[in-house]
Amino acid sequence: MNTWNLVDPELRPALADSLSLTLTHDALVALRQQRQQAALDNVQAFRDTGLSVEEHLISSPAHPAVRVCVIAPVTPGQNRIGILHIHGGGHLFGSPEQSLSLTGVTALRHDCVIVSVDYRLAPETVFPGSLEDCYAALVWMTKNAATLGIHPDHIGLMGDSAGAGLAASLALLARDRKGPALAFQNLMFPMLDDRTVTEENPNPVTGEFAWTREYNRFGWQALLGCEPGSEGISPYAAPARATDLTHLPPTWLGVGTLDLFLDEDMAYAQRLIRAGVAVEMAIWPGAYHGFNSDPQARVAQRAREQRQAWLAQFRPVAD
């Protein structure tokens, strides 16, 4: 089904100019290098807005070293919100530097500290490598909360797409390991369910643009190291498979009506609600995967504002 007529008119110019992805190993390597170099060239511009962007390397005898970027206002502060940010990219690409347009704005708006984790990517690293990287970053962030200027009771998760799926997995893992307590999870069009790849009756209006069913199969197969939809896939890999969603933190989810992840995100939100989790969900008409990066479209502006407005409730109350 051609769904171009369903796209918000203000989103169409950016969509028309977008390039399709070539998902091969050589193409991935080149894409990663190109995007990362462009992002590194722009880091100073974010520092000029009043942000500190600092690298840290988390080392552990039992775990490969994990690089994180700590993004915070240059003005010293204490007892700030702490956000562990997990970037998107289909599990295949992305980095903390490439997400500064989100994390920088968030740090300045909420006077908060963001730890953005440079987790290992697929297919070079399969599950659970990236999730363990994120867990190591969360533990480090919690242990160093005072040094980072973070209130230890106000640490939450934020992610987009595959990063939002990892955030949902991390919330489950932290709960089950009795690890750091989380104040919230903020999930933009999360990639939650490998079984979307094998649907017999897929939604006819989702997945035509930006992140297609073909891309989704590649991404899940790269992460899992096996065919998506197979038996025995861990719920920590695909959180939609989790049977127990109780005792998870308050959750915000956002997704567009043309996004491939629409159905799995709505189903997850409903299951969270039934498990007693406080949930706010936003669904934007005529919006495809990744639409929120459009600088001009009003639907993208609304999406960015709704996401940020929800986070404001978690700022610590001054004594």
N, C-alpha and C positions, 0 to 999 in steps of 0.2 A: 504494500500500500504506500503510495506517495503521500507524505504528510507535510509537504512544503506549505500548503495552504493553511495548516494549523499553527505554523510558527508565528510568534509575535512579530508583527511587521517591523518593529524597531530592532529586532534581533537578526533580521534577514541579511543585512549588508555584511555583518561580521561573519555570518555563516557562509555566505557566498564566497568570501575571500579566504576561508579556511582551507588548509591543505589536508589531504588524506594521509594516514600513517602507513608506513611500510614496516611491518613487524617481522623483521629477520634479525639475526644476531648482528650482522655488520651494520644494518640500518639503525639498530638500537644504540650501538656504540657511538655512531656518528651523531645521532640525535641527542644523546646524553651530553656529549662534548660540546655541541653547538649551543644547547640551551644553558649549560652550566657556565660557559664562557660569557655569554650575554648577561647572565645574572651576576657574575662576579664583577663585570664592568660597571654594574649599577649599584653595588653595595655602598659606595661612598655617598651616592645621592641620598640613600636612606639615612646614613649617619648625619648628613647635613640637615635633616629634619628634626634632629634632637634625639636620635636613637643611638644607643650603644649596641654594637653587633660584635660579639666575642665568641671565638671558638674554644671549646674544651674537648678533651679526649678522655673518655671514661674507660679506665683499664681495670681488668679483673683477671686473676689467674684462671678462672673457670669459664671465661667468656672472651670472644674477640673484642678488641677495642672498638668503642662506639664514639663517633664524632657527633657533637651537638653544637648548635649555635644558640647562644643566650641573647635574646633581644629584649631590651628594656629602655625606658627613658633614661637619659644621661643624668637627670636630676636624682640624687640619692633618695632612697625611700625604704621603708620597712613595712612589713605586714601587708604586702600587695597580693592581689590574685596571682596565682601561678598557673600557667597553662602549658601542658605538654602538647606541642603541636606535631602532627604526623602528616607529612605532605602526601599529595596524590600522585597519580601517574601510572595507574593500572598495575602496580607492583613492579613496573618495568623501568621507570625513569622518574626524575624529580629530585629535588634537594631542598635543604633549608633556605638557601639563597634564592632559589626560584620561587619561593613562597613569601618573600618579604612584602609584596603588595598587600597580603592579608595580615601577616604577623606584625608588620610595622604599624599599620593602621590600628590594629587591635591593642598593641602595647601602648601607643600614645593615647588612644581614646579612653582606655580603662586604667591607665597608670599601672600597668601590670607587667609581670616578668614572663616571658615566653621562652621555653626550652624547645627548640625545634630539632628533631632527631634525624640524623643522616643514616637511616637504616639500610641494611644490605638489600640489594635488588635481585629480583628474579630475571631470567632463569638461572643465573649463576648461583644464587642462594635460594633454596626452596624452604617451605614451611618446616620448622618454626623459626628459622633464622631471623627474619625481620621482626617478628613478634617478640622474640627474646631481646633483640636490640632495644625495642621500645620499652620493654619492662625494665631493662637495665637503666635506661635513661630516667624512667619514672622513679626508681629506687634512689638513684643518684640525686635527682632533683629534690626528693623528699628529705634525704639525709642532709642536704646542703641548703635547706630552705632558709635558715637564718642568714647564712652568708650571702645568699642570692637576694635577700630582702623579701622573701615570700612568707605569707601566713600559712603555717602547715595545715590548717583546716580548710584552706580555700584553694586547693589544687584540683584542676580538672583537665579534661582532654578536649582537643579540637582537631578536626581533620576533614579533608575533602576526598570524595571518591574512594580509591583504594585506601588512602590514609584514614578516612572516616571508618571504613571497614576494619582496619587495624585498630583504631581507637575503640570500636565496639568489642573487638576481640580482647583488647587489653583490659577493658573494664571487667569482662568475665574472668580473665586470668587473675587480675589483682584481687577480685572477690574470692576466688576459689583457693588462691595461695595465701589468703589472709595477709595480703601485701598492703601497700599504701592505700589509705581511704581516699576516695574520690568525691569531690563536691559536685561534679557535673560532667556531662559529655555533650559536645556540640558537633553535630554530624551533618555535613553538607553532602547531599546525594551519595550516601554510603554504598559501597560495594560489599554486599553482605552474603550473597547466596550463589554458590557455584551451580546450583540446580537450575538457575535461570537459563543456562546454556542449553539444557536438554528439555525445556518445556515442550510439551506436545501441542499446546494451544496458546502460543505466545500472544501477548497484547499486540494488536495490529497497528497501534499508533506510536509505539515506543521503539527506540533504538535505531532509527534511520540515520541520525546525525551524531557527529562528534565521537561517540563511543558506541560502536555497533556490536551486534551479536558476534560477529567474526572476531573483533578485537577482544571482546569479553572472553571468548573461548581461549584465545591465545594467552591472555593475562592470567586466567585461572589455571590453565595447564602449566604455565611457567611457575606459578607460585606453588602448586600442589605437587608437581613432578609426576602427575598421573592424569587420567581423563577426568575432567570435572563432571559431577553428577554420579561419580562412583560411590559404592557402598563404603562406609567406614571413614568418611572424611571427618576430621576433627571439628568440633564446634569452635575451637580456637582459631581454626583456619577460615571457616565460613560461619560467622556467628548466628546466621539465620537458622542453623542446624541445632543450636542450643535448646535444650528442653526446659531449662530452668532460668528464667529471666528475673527472678526475685532479687531484692537487695542490690539493685543497680542504681547508680546515681540519677538525679533528674536529668532529662534528656531533651535536647532540641534536635529535630530532624527537618531538613528542607530538601525539596526535589521538584523538578518540573514535570509537567504532564506528558512531555515527549521523551523524557529520560528513560533509558533502558531499565534503570533501577526503580522506577516508580512503584511497580507492584510489590517488589520485595521490601522496599522501604515502608510502604503503607502497612504491609503485613507485620513487619517487625514493630512498628509503632503501636499497632493494635495489641500485639502480644505483650509489649512492655506495659501498656495500660492495664491489661488484664492481670499482670503480675504485681500491680500496685506501684508501678513507677510513675512519677510525675513526668508527663510528656507534653511538649508543645511541638506541633508539626505545621509546617508551611508548605503549600503546594501552589506552584506558580503556573498559570495557563500559558501555553504556547512556548514553553521553555525547554530546551534540550540540555544535554549533559555539558556542564562547564559554562553555561550561559552567563553566570554571575560575574565573569571577568569582563563583560562588555561595559565600557566606561560610560556610555551615553543612554542606553536603553532604560526606560523607566522601570521595567520589570526587574532588571538586574540591580538597579539602585535600591528598589524596595527590598530585594532579597538580602543585599548587603546590610541594609539598615535593620531589618528584622533580626538578622543573626546577631548583630552587635547589641541591639537593644536587649535581647534576652540575656546576654552575658552580664549586663550591668547589675543584675540582682545579686550577683555573687561577690561583689566588692565587700570586703570586711567593713563593719561598722566601726567608726572611730570611737575609742574609749572616752 
